[in-house]
Amino acid sequence: MSTILGDRQRFATEVDDWDHELCRVDIWAAGQWLTCDDNMVFVRQFRRDVRDTAAWLRSGMASALPFDGLSPQATHRHLMLRAGADDETEADFEFRSRFRVMDWGPTTDNVTTHLFRDGDGSLITLQFRRDEHLLKHPEQAGQVFVAKIPTAELVGILEDLVDILDGRQSQNHP
């Protein structure tokens, strides 16, 4: 039975179809299906990564938009200017990494996502990055999507996802 948490227009997850150590998990943000390329997660690793993200958000460590006057989309693009380039400094990498979110393994490595605190809310920016995905969806090339969600709601969805994965995992594997 499928379990959906959240609102696909902001942030949502859907859990279904267990196969031993793997589980189908679909993720949406800003109305975009993020796990369109790979939605089978290795439960142990994925659950740990999601739990760590929830703890990071709960701790209040997430930062606000770092550049005055730039929109979330422009900020995302600015952070990605030299990402992975030969001239990207370690300081640039560390700075950009402060905002990275949803770095949860192969399931989410087709998108680059950042999170910025906005009062009691969180802004999630995302951009699809795989060439094969962009060839199938050329309208998404270069587009940065933004989801705004209350941080407490986002943390709740992530913690509920971890609980579901914990419960289903123990049911399937005594």
Protein Blocks (a to p, Z undefined) as FASTA:
>chain_A
ZZdedjfkloccddehiehjaccddddeehiafklmoccdcfklmmmmmmmmmmmmmnop
accdfbghiafklmmmmmmmmgoiaklcfklmmmmmmmgghiebjklmmbccddddehjb
ccdddddfbfklmmmmmmlgopacdddddfklmmmmmmmmmmmmmmmmmmmmZZ
